[in-house]
Amino acid sequence: MAILSKPDVPRFSVDVHQNAFLPEGAGEVHAVVTVTATGGGAPRDGVAAPRPPGRGGGPDAAVAIMVDCSGSMDHPPAKMRGAREATAAAIGTVRDGVRFAVIGGTHLAQEVYPGAGRLAVAGPGTREQARQALRRLTAGGGTAIGSWLRLADRLLWSQDVAIRHGILLTDGRNEHESPERLASALEHCAGRFTCDARGVGTDWEVGEVTAIASALLGTADIVADPRELAADFTAMMETAMGKGVAGVALRLWTPAGARVRFVKQVAPSVEDLTGRRREAGARTGDYPTGSWGDESRDYHVCVEVPPAGVGREMLAARVSPVVPRPDGSADGLGAQGLVRAVWTDDLAASTSIDPQVAHYTGQAELAEAVKRGLEARKAGDVDGATARLGRAVRLARLSGNADTAKLLSKVVDVIDEATGTVRLKTKVAEADEMTLETRSTKTVRVKRRPHEQ
């Protein structure tokens, strides 16, 4: 394990968990790579400490809040009221010196505050001005989320800052622009700023909101009750203020003849990064991970290597967190982990599965089972939905994912948790089904032995 120590960024460390032993002739290597950043995020007690320029959450950061103001936000009126209160609460959490803006989103994107293509600098005066501007927000018009994102991008890039973050709230479907326009906006914004997305109520499309968060390396969630928006927005902004370094990528080097099969984030949620690889030199690729504060994430890496005979050993991959530059170079964050392959004729050694690899393989399978089960349920395939959601119940039990198990129990009647025997509920609240779908990718971390804490 290697650790970085610099005054202007978090300290990064990398740990690799794997069973390196393979039987003769095998060539597939699995490892869980834990990346941890410390010392760069917000204080854990929530008290904001002074930060020098260049540290996340301080003056070297900008945030844009995109609030759905379409006509449906007035049905019921509590949604628009909750959105105004939530945005005001989030603005109250922005630290002094951080640039910020509020965007009102309909079929057009409008600057609510400060306006004129500018960002405000957070302070007592600008926070109060923003709260006054929010009182004038009214609902009316359609929904074109791609235009909101493009305006946020223009505002966030109007200043030279290190951390750029968006918060997006919607209550409906993206009905006033084509799916291609939204996809184009996401492609344009990817890598330029991170964005958390929230759906309020139950009239929005889960796939749209989760796709926005996935593309922009943020979080997605449902806020079924508008009264809970303020607490959720405050928590999101506090997390954003705790980011210490932006644009971090996981850099993988592999030797000649080796091939990366996949790279997946598996904690705190499942996110497949394989298709986002950007070449970074000979046998080297970068996988984007977004902004970091004080936090730890796990990644499942699978590499194919040329099979070898008993007694042979090779380095299958070298994993390092870096901040890529436009010219193809990168700022290293000083930490790296090594994934190895060792061929043996010891059957017990070569067939043992590392506990972390086994745990996260199950977690990824759980997320997929929930997704496929809900799809089958919506399609009227009772047998398919029952089988897949039953499998999900069993996997949730095996992995200790109590949160997902609780959400599943609102969609199915659990007859035998151990075997995954369930019966579909005849009546399911729409909010419960959407919550399960939205949160199905959230994982629990493997329980570590005392010496690993």
LINHU-V413739 format. One record per pair of residues at least 6 apart in sequence whose ideal C-beta (glycine too) atoms are under 6 Angstrom apart, sorted by sequence separation. I is the first residue (numbers start at 1). J is the second residue. D is the distance in Angstrom with one decimal. If there is no record, write none. Layout:
BEGIN
i: [I:I]
j: [J:J]
d: [D:D]
END
This chain:
BEGIN
i: [5:43:53:54:73:74:94:103:104:114:120:213:223:265:279:280:324:344:415:4:51:53:73:213:3:4:104:156:174:252:264:277:278:322:323:376:377:396:414:223:376:396:3:102:199:210:263:277:322:412:413:102:209:263:276:305:1:197:262:276:321:373:412:413:18:303:1:152:273:303:16:17:42:197:373:393:67:197:320:372:373:392:16:113:411:101:318:319:15:369:373:67:99:100:113:318:397:14:112:195:393:65:99:100:194:196:317:369:370:410:13:194:195:196:197:198:199:200:316:369:389:98:194:263:393:12:190:198:316:411:96:200:366:394:10:11:96:166:168:314:393:11:94:407:10:143:145:164:165:166:167:168:169:171:186:254:313:366:391:393:407:10:171:253:365:366:390:9:143:146:172:253:267:312:143:144:172:173:266:390:143:144:171:252:310:362:389:107:142:170:174:265:266:69:106:107:146:150:251:308:310:69:70:91:106:119:146:149:153:264:305:363:61:62:63:64:65:66:67:68:69:107:145:156:249:250:362:57:59:109:249:263:286:386:66:91:109:146:153:249:250:119:149:196:262:248:261:109:88:105:260:261:401:248:400:103:246:258:259:8:88:48:87:245:258:103:243:244:254:257:84:243:242:84:101:62:80:99:300:254:374:74:252:253:73:252:69:71:71:107:167:251:69:370:70:251:70:70:217:248:249:367:367:165:248:249:247:163:363:66:163:162:66:83:359:64:356:64:64:79:62:266:270:194:62:194:270:73:62:72:61:72:60:68:60:61:62:63:64:65:66:67:68:70:68:56:79:163:89:93:86:90:82:86:89:93:85:89:93:95:79:82:86:90:78:270:269:269:267:63:267:57:57:56:56:42:42:41:41:40:224:222:222:222:221:202:206:202:206:202:206:10:10:9:41:41:37:38:37:36:35:34:32:33:32:33:31:30:29:28:29:27:27:27:25:24:24:33:35:29:33:31:12:29:22:24:20:12:14:16:21:22:13:14:20:12:14:16:21:32:32:23:30:21:22:32:4:21:4:4:3:2:19:2:19:18:17:17]
j: [11:49:59:60:79:80:100:109:110:120:126:219:229:271:285:286:330:350:421:11:58:60:80:220:11:12:112:164:182:260:272:285:286:330:331:384:385:404:422:232:385:405:13:112:209:220:273:287:332:422:423:113:220:274:287:316:13:209:274:288:333:385:424:425:31:316:15:166:287:317:31:32:57:212:388:408:83:213:336:388:389:408:33:130:428:119:336:337:34:388:392:87:119:120:133:338:417:35:133:216:414:87:121:122:216:218:339:391:392:432:36:217:218:219:220:221:222:223:339:392:412:122:218:287:417:37:215:223:341:436:122:226:392:420:37:38:123:193:195:341:420:39:122:435:39:172:174:193:194:195:196:197:198:200:215:283:342:395:420:422:436:40:201:283:395:396:420:40:174:177:203:284:298:343:175:176:204:205:298:422:176:177:204:285:343:395:422:141:176:204:208:299:300:104:141:142:181:185:286:343:345:105:106:127:142:155:182:185:189:300:341:399:98:99:100:101:102:103:104:105:106:144:182:193:286:287:399:95:97:147:287:301:324:424:105:130:148:185:192:288:289:159:189:236:302:289:302:151:131:148:303:304:444:292:444:148:291:303:304:54:134:95:134:292:305:151:291:293:303:306:134:293:293:137:155:119:139:159:360:317:437:139:317:318:139:319:137:139:140:176:236:320:139:440:141:322:142:143:290:321:322:440:441:240:323:324:323:243:443:148:246:246:152:169:446:152:446:155:156:171:156:360:364:290:159:291:367:171:161:171:161:172:161:169:162:163:164:165:166:167:168:169:170:172:171:163:200:291:230:234:229:233:226:230:233:237:230:234:238:241:226:229:233:237:226:441:441:442:443:240:445:241:242:243:244:241:242:242:244:244:431:434:435:438:438:430:434:431:437:434:438:244:245:245:293:294:292:294:295:296:297:298:298:299:300:301:301:302:303:304:305:304:305:307:307:309:310:319:321:316:337:339:321:341:341:343:340:333:335:337:342:343:335:336:342:335:337:339:344:356:357:350:357:349:350:360:333:350:334:335:335:335:352:336:354:354:354:356]
d: [5.7:5.6:6.0:5.3:4.9:5.5:5.3:5.7:4.5:4.2:4.3:5.7:5.3:4.2:5.7:4.7:4.6:5.5:4.4:5.3:3.7:5.5:4.5:3.7:5.7:4.9:4.7:4.3:5.6:5.9:5.1:4.3:4.8:4.0:4.4:3.8:3.9:4.7:5.5:5.3:3.9:4.0:4.7:4.2:4.7:4.5:4.8:5.8:5.4:4.1:4.6:4.5:5.2:5.5:6.0:5.1:5.6:4.8:4.4:5.6:4.6:5.2:5.7:5.9:3.7:4.8:5.6:5.0:4.3:5.0:5.3:4.5:5.8:4.4:3.4:5.4:5.2:4.4:4.2:4.8:3.8:5.9:5.6:4.6:5.4:5.1:5.9:4.7:4.4:5.1:5.9:5.6:3.7:5.7:4.1:5.9:5.0:5.6:5.5:3.8:5.7:5.5:5.9:5.7:5.5:4.1:4.1:4.6:4.8:4.1:4.9:5.0:4.5:4.8:5.0:5.8:5.2:4.9:4.6:4.0:5.2:4.7:5.0:4.9:5.9:5.3:5.3:5.5:4.6:5.8:5.6:5.7:5.7:3.3:3.9:5.2:5.5:5.6:5.8:5.2:5.1:4.8:4.4:6.0:5.2:5.1:4.8:3.8:5.2:3.8:5.3:4.7:5.1:4.8:4.2:5.3:4.7:4.1:5.4:5.6:4.3:2.7:4.9:6.0:5.9:5.9:3.9:5.8:5.5:5.4:5.3:4.8:3.9:4.9:5.6:4.5:5.5:4.8:5.1:4.3:5.4:4.0:5.8:5.6:5.4:5.5:5.9:5.2:3.5:5.5:5.5:5.5:4.8:4.4:3.1:3.5:4.7:5.3:5.2:5.1:4.8:6.0:5.2:5.4:5.9:5.9:4.2:4.6:5.1:4.7:5.3:5.6:4.9:4.0:5.0:4.9:5.1:4.6:5.8:5.3:5.3:4.7:5.8:5.1:3.9:4.5:5.0:5.6:3.4:4.3:6.0:5.5:5.4:5.7:5.3:5.1:4.7:3.5:5.8:5.2:5.7:5.7:5.2:5.0:5.1:5.0:4.2:4.0:4.9:4.0:5.6:5.6:4.9:5.4:5.8:5.8:4.5:5.6:4.6:4.7:5.6:5.8:5.6:5.4:4.7:5.6:4.1:5.3:5.9:4.5:4.8:4.7:3.7:5.7:4.8:5.8:4.9:5.4:5.2:5.1:5.4:3.8:5.5:4.4:4.1:5.7:5.9:5.5:5.2:4.1:5.6:4.8:5.6:3.9:5.5:4.7:5.8:4.7:3.4:5.5:5.7:5.1:4.8:4.6:5.9:5.4:5.3:5.2:4.4:4.5:4.9:5.6:5.9:5.9:4.0:4.0:5.0:5.4:5.6:5.6:5.1:3.9:5.3:4.8:5.8:5.3:4.7:5.5:4.7:5.7:5.7:4.7:5.3:5.5:4.6:3.8:5.4:4.8:5.0:4.9:4.4:5.5:4.3:5.8:5.4:5.0:5.8:6.0:4.3:5.4:3.6:4.1:3.2:4.5:5.6:4.1:5.1:4.8:5.5:5.4:4.8:4.4:3.9:4.2:4.7:4.3:4.6:5.0:5.0:5.9:5.1:3.8:5.6:3.9:3.8:5.6:3.3:3.9:5.6:2.6:4.1:5.4:5.2:4.8:5.9:4.5:5.7:5.2:4.9:5.9:5.5:4.5:6.0:4.7:2.9:3.2:4.5:5.7:6.0:4.1:5.5:5.2:5.5:4.6:5.6:5.6:5.1:5.3:4.8:5.7:6.0:5.6:5.1:4.3:4.8:5.8:5.1:5.1:5.6:4.5:5.5:4.6:5.1:5.0:5.8:5.6:4.2:4.3:4.5:4.1:5.3:5.3:5.2:5.8:4.8:4.3:3.8:5.9:4.9:4.1:5.5:4.2:4.9:4.3:5.8:5.8:5.1:4.7:2.9:5.5:5.9:4.7:5.2:5.4:4.5:5.2:5.6:4.1]
END
